[in-house]
């Protein structure tokens, strides 16, 4: 091995991932060890900023990033570690146990349960029958010979069954020995028959003395396969997968009803006061360790399991027991952390069921829980919304809708957090406008910034009619319009279109006029100067991009998509004010600019929709002018001007019908692009497979040859049919 040079060693120290990892570990350890002198800590942080590599300069600026918006104390990890060890319960020695490793002396000592009393009676009856058989043996020797032959057969069968059970237990002992369990010789193997008897005692006979044993078994199931060594605390060992599933299903399905009957709370009551009032009662003191064991084990299960079906089942069953977390603050914080993580990263049913628990916690429990839920969900959304692709765009929209619903539960409390987040967006935009540096400008045209704007636009649009959110509205309008004016190049047309969509949404929901025609028409100036390249005709999804590559600017699909989306935005803006008395003045300048743009266009596929747009706007101008001629009041009469709109709002305006047609066409166009993109992905995957395996290329060639033969034969058959017809 040759030694690296001086420059190569310097480059490796700055840029290699292993070196960066070591530096991160050293920095965290250094911060933990020396929290005494604040001045030294500040100097160390300043020095660490200087030592960062060139590619990490974006993370140095802490005042203008979206991550540290809310101050949240994440010092719950120490409490989580202590709460995990509270799950083991002291078991009742008088419980029924049915396994191969059990001795007769243990069963004789357990005489406290009802089933053992029944067993004694059965033993007495068996002893009486045995005496009768002995007397019959003395009287009839042939009968005794028959019994001896029958006993030999039974002994042979029992030896075979015992050997099978010993083989199974030996396999299990070998597996547990590989896991390193120290208490293997003293452990008991749980079988499905034992679990069935325990479940029958708890449900049918209401004998709750077995419940600690079930909870310990459930705890061992939840910690099965973990590396933290908690299995050694419990002396139960799972026999097979059937027993594993029985314990898991029974506890998740029946635990909530059992605990409610123990403490005397009905299933319909979902208020935290019902639990907090029972804290000093003897019922609660008896049932508190049982409930805590169940909740902590379930929390550990949610952290360990990766199967989506088990996660959805566990989350839906745990949702019924949400009020029990009011008595355990550490477990409650842990529940919020786990469910927020599953909500943000799970997807599908896992995300929806996790959000239902978050929503119940925010509604049913204390106001502090609402604050933590708002902070943690928004932070998780920021972390997950950095990258948007066609595969996860539906999940991002779902997260946005969930955030809007959660923040709408208590708008007065959410107002301060929304204001802080929007102000942070405004600070980032202000720094970009002032400095015009690449580091500051990179923080704006990205998915993280755009998705945060989308969240607060939808929040304001959903709640402005019922609450006073005018300050948030005007601040959001300034931020969105600033972003749209800052990035005015042709490559940022998708970002401008998204900003105009947000402004349209705010205008329609808040009934406020926002001038967007100049933004739309300015973006059309970059299109139509030359002929589009028909060779670059690949489908283009404008909803999953922010910055367009250079090779896409002259493509025909991109230019068509931009023109059609601009027409859709303009028609949405005009449709909102198409019944207003000032619509002719509103449409004068846009009509002039649209006609100039129509003259510049060379592609006929782009000229037709623009010409149709111009005709429809002119028809609506004539429609409103005719209605204005029939009016006798002056423009100064504000009340009469406002009453003009509902008199003409009969749905027969020509522009309304045109706008509905535009929406239908845009939806069908998006579906077509999605299907084309999916086909393109399939072709790429097939091409990769063919490149890897040459044998499959032969099969594909055979299939294509068969298809050609079938088409030839089909053509011959068609010719024969034509001849027969003639």
Protein Blocks (a to p, Z undefined) as FASTA:
>chain_A
ZZddfklmmmmmmmmmklmmmmmmmmmmmmmmmmmbmmlmmmmmmmmmmmpcfklmmmmp
mmlccklmpacdfklmmmmmmmmmmmpccddfkbccddfkbcfklmmmmmmbmklmmmmm
mmmmmmmmmmmmmmmmmmmmmlmmmmmmmmmmmmmmmmmmmmmmmmmmmmmmmmmmmnop
aklmmpccddfklmmmmmmmmmmnopaklmmmmmmmmmmmmmgoianopmmmpccdcfbl
mlmmmmmmmmmmmmmmmmmmmnopafklccfklmmmmmmpmklmmmmmmmmmmmmmmmmm
mmmpmbfklmmmmmmmmmmmmmmmmmmmklmmmmmmmmmmmmmmnopjllmmmmmmmmmm
mmmmcfklmmmmmmmmmmmmmmmmmpccfklmmmmmmmmmmmmmmmmmpmmlmmmmmmmm
mmmmmmmmmmmmmnopaklmmmmmpcklmmmmmmmmmmmmmmmmmpccklmmmmmmmmmm
mmmmmmmcfklmmmmmmmmmmmmmmmmmnopacdfklmmmmmmmmgojaccdfklmcccd
fklcfbdcfklmmpmklmmmmmmmmmmmmmmmmmmmmmpmklmmmmmmmmmmmmmmmmmp
mblklmmmmmmmmmmmmmmmmmmmmmmmmpcbdfklmmlmmmmmmmmmnopafklmmmmm
mmmmmmmmmmmmmmmmmmmmmmmmmmmmmmmmmmlmmmmmmmmmmmmmmmmmmmmmmmmm
mmmmZZ
